[in-house]
């Protein structure tokens, strides 16, 4: 189910949205939706990376070298 969101933005920003959407060959609403989705994905992956780095710093996880992975999987020659 889709939800409608209304945004107030400066005229200059709206002009850029219209311009960039046209350059991308799409409508402004579709362009904004894509930009929002990309930002949400970036925020998610950044937060997840920070969580992993914090766990690593606390000693709750570790990294493995390629040689260790190959050995563990029985792929070392």
C-alpha positions in Angstrom: 0.0 0.0 0.0 1.5 3.3 -1.0 1.4 6.4 1.2 1.4 10.0 0.0 4.0 12.4 1.4 3.9 16.1 0.8 7.2 18.1 0.9 7.7 21.8 1.1 11.0 22.7 -0.6 12.7 25.8 -1.8 12.0 26.7 -5.4 15.6 26.3 -6.4 15.6 22.7 -5.1 12.4 21.9 -6.9 13.9 23.3 -10.1 16.9 21.0 -9.6 14.6 18.0 -9.0 12.7 18.8 -12.2 16.0 19.3 -14.2 17.7 16.1 -12.9 14.5 14.0 -13.4 14.3 15.2 -17.0 18.0 14.3 -17.5 17.3 10.9 -16.1 14.2 10.5 -18.4 11.7 10.2 -15.6 9.1 12.2 -13.7 10.1 14.3 -10.6 8.1 12.1 -8.2 9.7 8.9 -9.5 13.1 10.6 -9.4 12.6 11.7 -5.8 11.3 8.3 -4.8 14.5 6.7 -6.2 16.7 9.2 -4.4 15.0 8.6 -1.1 15.3 4.8 -1.6 19.0 5.2 -2.3 19.5 7.3 0.8 17.6 4.8 3.0 19.8 2.0 1.6 22.9 3.9 2.2 21.9 4.8 5.8 21.1 1.1 6.5 24.4 -0.2 5.1 26.3 2.5 7.0 24.6 1.7 10.2 25.2 -2.0 9.7 28.9 -1.5 8.9 29.2 0.6 12.1 27.6 -2.2 14.1 30.0 -4.7 12.6 33.1 -2.5 13.3 31.9 -2.0 16.9 31.4 -5.7 17.4 34.9 -6.3 15.9 36.4 -3.7 18.3 34.7 -5.4 21.3 36.2 -8.7 20.1 32.8 -10.2 19.4 33.7 -11.1 15.8 36.8 -11.5 13.7 38.0 -11.4 10.2 39.6 -14.2 8.2 42.3 -14.2 5.6 41.7 -15.6 2.2 44.1 -18.4 3.0 42.2 -19.3 6.2 38.9 -19.4 4.3 40.4 -21.6 1.6 41.8 -23.9 4.2 38.5 -24.1 6.1 36.6 -24.9 2.9 39.2 -27.4 1.8 40.1 -25.3 -1.2 43.8 -24.9 -0.5 46.0 -26.5 -3.2 
